[in-house]
Amino acid sequence: MDNRDDQRFIPQDITNSFFIHEVFEKTENVKIAFVSSKNSLNDKAIEFVHSLTQFAERFENINEVVKSIFLVVTKVPTHL
């Protein structure tokens, strides 16, 4: 369920957005890591994209932070 559809999550969403904004305003070098196993990306790609979309919607201009975002994929076999 999307947290924005449930009124109980509004105070937490506001708090999270405020602190994310503060971190980016007061820190010059911020990195954001999304970590997922290879299997999770294969099996739940739609959920992963949904999470990324929710994250991006927290910013007025995602282009300001896009250079700070990276993805770590774990449990990738050495023979692809």
N, C-alpha and C positions, 0 to 999 in steps of 0.2 A: 504494500500500500504506500502511496506517496504521502509523506508526512505533512505536506501542505494541505491535504484534504482532511486532516484530523486536527481539530482545534487544540487538543491537548499538547501538540508539539510546537505551537506558535511561540511561546516564550523561549523554548530552547533554540528554535530556529533564529530568533532575533538575537539571542545571546551569542550563538555561533557566528552569525554574520558580523556582529559587532567586533568580536575578537579577531576574526579573520581579517577584517578591514584594518584593525589596529596593527596587526602584525605586519601587513604590507605597507602601511603608512610609516611605521617607525623603524623598519628594518630594511637595509639596503639589499641584502642577499638572502632571499628565502627560497628554499627548495621544497617541493611537494612531491612525495613519492606515492604512487599507486602501486600496490603490491598484490599480485595474484598468481596462483599456480597456472600452469599451462592448461591443465584439465578444466579448471574453473572458467578460463577464457573460452575454451572450446564448448563447454556444456552450458554456460550461462552468459554468453556474449551479450545478449539483449539486456540483462540485468546490469552488466558492467557498463554498457553504453548509457543506460538510464542513470546510473550513479555519476558518471562523468557529466552528463547533462545537468543533473541537480547541482553538482559542484560549480559548473560554469555559470549557472543562473544566479549564483550568489554575488557575482561581480558585475558592476556596471559595464566594464570593458575588459573582457577576458583576455584580450590581446596584451594587456599590461602584465599579465602573469603567465602567459603561455610559455615563455622561455624558462620558467622556473619549475615546470611540471615534467616529471619523467615516470616511466613505467618500468617496474621490475617484475619479470616473469620468472617464477621458480619452478622447480621440478621439470625442467626441460631435458629430455634425453640427449645424450651426447651424439647420438646418431639420428639425424632427422631425415 
